[in-house]
Amino acid sequence: MTLENKYFYFLKHLEQLGPILKNNKDVIYTIQLGLYGSYGELHSSAMCTSANIKSALSKFLEVTRDTDISISVRTPSRYAQYL
């Protein structure tokens, strides 16, 4: 499987989480964008590029729209990459 195919499924997984997050928005305060790397720390992965992180943040924002769920990242520089 190519890296592009893996990333496609990664984004599809985020879409699948959307209804679960919205159905449980009263008990979920924040979610961690720790889906890259061996330990989910947003490093040491070929998929951990600025473009992919921006895309994942956008997808998380899309699936958590109309909720108060915040999105956490490992370092503030990851938010800066999004902007």
Backbone torsions as a table, in degrees:
resi	resn	phi	psi	omega
1	MET	NA	134.6	-179.2
2	THR	-78.8	164.1	178.5
3	LEU	-61.3	-38.3	179.4
4	GLU	-63.1	-40.9	178.3
5	ASN	-65.0	-41.4	178.1
6	LYS	-61.6	-40.6	-179.5
7	TYR	-68.7	-36.1	175.6
8	PHE	-57.5	-46.7	-179.8
9	TYR	-69.4	-31.9	175.1
10	PHE	-59.7	-48.0	179.4
11	LEU	-66.9	-37.0	177.2
12	LYS	-63.3	-37.7	177.6
13	HIS	-62.7	-41.5	177.6
14	LEU	-61.0	-40.5	177.4
15	GLU	-61.5	-39.8	179.9
16	GLN	-65.7	-29.7	178.9
17	LEU	-73.0	-22.4	-176.1
18	GLY	-50.4	-56.7	-179.4
19	PRO	-62.2	-34.7	178.9
20	ILE	-65.9	-44.3	178.9
21	LEU	-63.8	-45.2	-179.2
22	LYS	-65.8	-36.7	178.9
23	ASN	-69.4	-19.7	-178.0
24	ASN	-118.0	23.0	-175.6
25	LYS	-63.0	-20.1	179.4
26	ASP	-77.2	-14.6	-179.4
27	VAL	-120.7	-2.2	178.3
28	ILE	-106.6	121.6	179.5
29	TYR	-92.0	-45.4	-177.8
30	THR	-148.3	155.6	172.2
31	ILE	-124.9	148.7	-176.9
32	GLN	-99.7	131.7	175.4
33	LEU	-82.5	49.0	-178.2
34	GLY	-98.3	55.7	-176.6
35	LEU	-106.7	2.8	179.4
36	TYR	-112.1	147.4	174.5
37	GLY	87.3	167.6	-176.5
38	SER	-59.2	-38.8	-176.8
39	TYR	-114.7	14.7	179.5
40	GLY	69.2	31.2	-177.2
41	GLU	-104.4	18.7	175.8
42	LEU	59.5	40.6	172.8
43	HIS	-157.1	170.4	176.0
44	SER	61.4	40.0	177.3
45	SER	-144.2	140.6	176.9
46	ALA	-64.0	-24.5	179.2
47	MET	-82.2	-9.2	-175.2
48	CYS	-87.5	69.2	176.8
49	THR	-106.9	162.0	178.3
50	SER	-58.0	-41.8	-179.2
51	ALA	-63.7	-42.6	-179.3
52	ASN	-69.7	-38.0	178.0
53	ILE	-65.8	-41.3	177.7
54	LYS	-61.9	-42.8	179.2
55	SER	-64.1	-43.1	179.6
56	ALA	-66.2	-41.6	176.7
57	LEU	-61.4	-42.1	177.7
58	SER	-60.8	-42.2	-179.9
59	LYS	-66.1	-42.7	177.0
60	PHE	-61.4	-42.3	178.3
61	LEU	-63.3	-37.1	179.0
62	GLU	-65.8	-46.7	-175.5
63	VAL	-76.7	-17.0	177.7
64	THR	-105.1	11.3	177.8
65	ARG	-56.0	145.0	-179.2
66	ASP	67.9	24.3	172.9
67	THR	-130.1	170.1	175.3
68	ASP	-100.2	15.2	-178.8
69	ILE	-71.7	126.2	177.2
70	SER	-93.0	162.4	179.8
71	ILE	-117.1	123.5	-179.5
72	SER	-101.1	144.9	174.2
73	VAL	-127.6	166.5	-174.3
74	ARG	-66.9	-42.5	-178.1
75	THR	-136.9	152.4	178.5
76	PRO	-58.7	-25.5	179.7
77	SER	-62.8	-25.2	177.2
78	ARG	-67.2	-37.8	174.5
79	TYR	-65.6	-39.4	179.5
80	ALA	-61.4	-35.7	177.2
81	GLN	-64.6	-31.7	-179.6
82	TYR	-69.1	-38.5	-178.1
83	LEU	-72.8	NA	NA
